[in-house]
Amino acid sequence: MNGKLNIECVASPASHCNVASGKKGIWGWFDGLRARYQQALRHMWGCLDTGFAIQQWSQLGTSQRVNNLCYDSHANISLGAKFSFFRVEIEEGSMLTLRNIDLLTRIFEAHFLPAHLFVVLITSSIYLAINPATAVSRWVQLSMDVMAYLRTFGFLTMLFYFFFCYERYHKICVDVRTAELKRSGLYRDFEDQISRRNPRTPLTWLDYVIFPVAGLIYGGLPLLHAAFSHFWSVDLNYKVSAKPKRELVEEVVRMEEGRL
C-alpha cells in the first residue's frame, strides 16, 4: 500500500513452553539442543523476505509501485476499483520516514546482525592468530582494539540489563501467571512447571555468561545456515520443534479416547 499502512504490535503469549526433548538423560539433553537449533533455523528462514522488503521499500512513491499493484486489476473489478483509488492516493508515499527506518532497522537486527557478529568474531580471531603483531597494519590493529572495547562495553551493558531489568520483568510475569492459575484452580497441577529465578545464584550468573555463546549458536549459525541454503532452494521446511507435554493434558486425552 505504498507505506499507507498503520502497524500495531499486539502482545500475544502464544506459547509459554520452551523447546524440549521427550528423551531422558544426557542424550535427551543433546536432543533438546538439536530441537532448539531446528526451531532457530525455522525462524531464520524468514531472511528470504529481506530482498522482497527492500524491493518494496525502493518502489515507495513511484509509479512502478502503483503499476505493480494494478497489473492484474482486470481480473477482479472490485479489486481493480480499489487499486485505481490507490493509484491516486498512494503515489506520495515517502521512503524516508521514521517508521520505515525503524522497520529496516528491525530487518537488519533479525536478518543481518547475528550473522555479521558471528563472521566478524571468527574472522578477526583467525586473522590475528595467523599474522604476527608486526605484520598487522596500525589502523587495522586500532580498529580491532576499539571493537574489542565496544564488545566488552556491550557485554557489561547486557549484564546490567539482565540483572536490573530482565529479572524484575520475569518476576512480574511469574507473579501474574501464578495469580491467574490460583484463580482458575489449576495452580496445584502446574506449580512445579513455573519457572522461578533467583538473580543471586551461581546458576543464574552462568546463564548470563554463556548468553553470548548461545546467541551465536542459536542466532548467527542458523542465520548463515538458512542464508546459504537459499542459494540452492526456496522450498522451506517449517518443522516445528517438540514442546514439553503436560501430564494433565495427556490424562484428559486418554480419558476422551476411553470414552470414544
BATIVEX-90527 format. One record per residue (C-alpha): x, y, z. Coordinates in steps of 0.5 Angstrom, whole numbers, plus 500, padded with zeros to 3 digits. Layout:
<node <X, Y, Z>> ...
END
This chain:
<node <500, 500, 500>> <node <506, 504, 499>> <node <507, 506, 506>> <node <500, 508, 508>> <node <499, 502, 513>> <node <499, 503, 520>> <node <503, 498, 524>> <node <501, 496, 531>> <node <504, 491, 536>> <node <500, 486, 539>> <node <503, 482, 545>> <node <500, 475, 545>> <node <503, 470, 549>> <node <502, 464, 544>> <node <507, 459, 548>> <node <510, 459, 555>> <node <514, 453, 553>> <node <521, 452, 552>> <node <523, 447, 546>> <node <525, 441, 550>> <node <526, 433, 548>> <node <522, 428, 551>> <node <528, 424, 552>> <node <532, 423, 559>> <node <539, 423, 561>> <node <545, 426, 557>> <node <542, 424, 550>> <node <536, 428, 552>> <node <539, 434, 554>> <node <543, 434, 547>> <node <537, 432, 543>> <node <534, 438, 547>> <node <539, 443, 544>> <node <538, 440, 537>> <node <531, 441, 537>> <node <533, 448, 539>> <node <537, 449, 533>> <node <532, 447, 529>> <node <527, 452, 532>> <node <532, 457, 531>> <node <533, 455, 523>> <node <526, 455, 522>> <node <526, 463, 525>> <node <532, 465, 520>> <node <528, 462, 514>> <node <525, 469, 514>> <node <531, 472, 512>> <node <529, 470, 505>> <node <524, 476, 506>> <node <529, 481, 506>> <node <530, 482, 499>> <node <523, 483, 498>> <node <522, 488, 503>> <node <528, 492, 501>> <node <525, 492, 494>> <node <518, 494, 496>> <node <521, 500, 500>> <node <525, 502, 494>> <node <519, 503, 490>> <node <515, 507, 495>> <node <513, 514, 492>> <node <514, 511, 485>> <node <509, 510, 479>> <node <513, 503, 479>> <node <510, 501, 485>> <node <503, 503, 483>> <node <503, 499, 477>> <node <505, 493, 481>> <node <499, 494, 485>> <node <495, 495, 479>> <node <498, 490, 474>> <node <492, 484, 475>> <node <486, 489, 477>> <node <483, 487, 470>> <node <482, 480, 474>> <node <477, 483, 479>> <node <473, 489, 478>> <node <472, 491, 486>> <node <480, 490, 487>> <node <481, 494, 481>> <node <477, 500, 483>> <node <481, 500, 490>> <node <487, 500, 486>> <node <485, 505, 482>> <node <484, 509, 488>> <node <491, 508, 491>> <node <494, 510, 484>> <node <491, 517, 486>> <node <492, 517, 494>> <node <499, 513, 495>> <node <504, 516, 490>> <node <506, 521, 495>> <node <509, 515, 499>> <node <515, 517, 503>> <node <521, 513, 503>> <node <525, 516, 509>> <node <520, 516, 515>> <node <521, 514, 522>> <node <517, 508, 521>> <node <520, 506, 515>> <node <527, 507, 518>> <node <525, 503, 524>> <node <523, 497, 520>> <node <529, 497, 516>> <node <533, 497, 523>> <node <529, 491, 525>> <node <530, 487, 519>> <node <538, 489, 520>> <node <537, 486, 527>> <node <534, 480, 525>> <node <537, 478, 519>> <node <544, 481, 518>> <node <547, 483, 525>> <node <547, 476, 528>> <node <551, 473, 522>> <node <555, 479, 522>> <node <557, 479, 529>> <node <559, 471, 528>> <node <563, 472, 522>> <node <567, 478, 525>> <node <569, 475, 531>> <node <571, 469, 528>> <node <575, 472, 522>> <node <578, 477, 527>> <node <581, 472, 531>> <node <583, 468, 526>> <node <587, 474, 522>> <node <590, 476, 529>> <node <592, 469, 530>> <node <596, 467, 524>> <node <599, 474, 523>> <node <604, 477, 528>> <node <603, 483, 531>> <node <609, 487, 527>> <node <605, 485, 520>> <node <599, 488, 522>> <node <597, 495, 520>> <node <597, 500, 525>> <node <590, 502, 523>> <node <587, 495, 523>> <node <590, 494, 530>> <node <587, 500, 532>> <node <580, 499, 530>> <node <580, 492, 533>> <node <582, 494, 539>> <node <577, 499, 539>> <node <572, 494, 537>> <node <574, 490, 543>> <node <573, 495, 548>> <node <566, 496, 545>> <node <564, 489, 545>> <node <566, 489, 552>> <node <562, 495, 554>> <node <556, 492, 550>> <node <557, 485, 555>> <node <557, 489, 561>> <node <551, 493, 559>> <node <548, 487, 557>> <node <549, 484, 565>> <node <547, 491, 567>> <node <540, 490, 563>> <node <539, 483, 566>> <node <540, 484, 573>> <node <537, 490, 574>> <node <531, 490, 568>> <node <530, 483, 566>> <node <530, 479, 573>> <node <525, 484, 575>> <node <520, 483, 569>> <node <521, 476, 569>> <node <519, 476, 577>> <node <513, 481, 575>> <node <511, 476, 569>> <node <511, 470, 574>> <node <507, 473, 580>> <node <502, 475, 575>> <node <502, 468, 572>> <node <501, 465, 579>> <node <496, 469, 581>> <node <492, 467, 575>> <node <493, 460, 576>> <node <491, 460, 583>> <node <484, 464, 581>> <node <483, 458, 576>> <node <484, 453, 581>> <node <490, 450, 577>> <node <496, 452, 581>> <node <497, 445, 584>> <node <497, 442, 577>> <node <502, 447, 574>> <node <506, 449, 581>> <node <512, 445, 579>> <node <512, 448, 572>> <node <513, 455, 574>> <node <520, 458, 572>> <node <522, 462, 578>> <node <529, 465, 578>> <node <534, 468, 583>> <node <539, 473, 581>> <node <544, 472, 586>> <node <545, 464, 585>> <node <551, 462, 581>> <node <547, 458, 576>> <node <543, 465, 574>> <node <550, 468, 573>> <node <553, 463, 569>> <node <546, 464, 565>> <node <549, 471, 564>> <node <556, 469, 562>> <node <554, 464, 557>> <node <549, 468, 554>> <node <553, 471, 548>> <node <555, 464, 546>> <node <548, 461, 546>> <node <547, 468, 542>> <node <552, 465, 537>> <node <550, 458, 537>> <node <542, 460, 536>> <node <543, 466, 532>> <node <549, 467, 528>> <node <550, 460, 526>> <node <542, 458, 524>> <node <542, 465, 520>> <node <548, 463, 516>> <node <545, 456, 515>> <node <539, 459, 512>> <node <542, 464, 508>> <node <547, 459, 505>> <node <541, 454, 504>> <node <537, 459, 500>> <node <542, 459, 494>> <node <540, 452, 493>> <node <533, 452, 494>> <node <527, 456, 497>> <node <523, 450, 499>> <node <523, 452, 506>> <node <522, 446, 511>> <node <518, 449, 517>> <node <519, 444, 522>> <node <516, 445, 529>> <node <520, 443, 535>> <node <518, 439, 540>> <node <515, 442, 546>> <node <514, 439, 553>> <node <507, 436, 554>> <node <503, 437, 561>> <node <501, 431, 564>> <node <495, 434, 566>> <node <493, 434, 558>> <node <496, 427, 557>> <node <491, 425, 562>> <node <485, 429, 559>> <node <487, 426, 552>> <node <487, 419, 555>> <node <480, 420, 558>> <node <477, 422, 552>> <node <480, 417, 548>> <node <477, 412, 553>> <node <470, 415, 552>> <node <471, 414, 545>> 
END
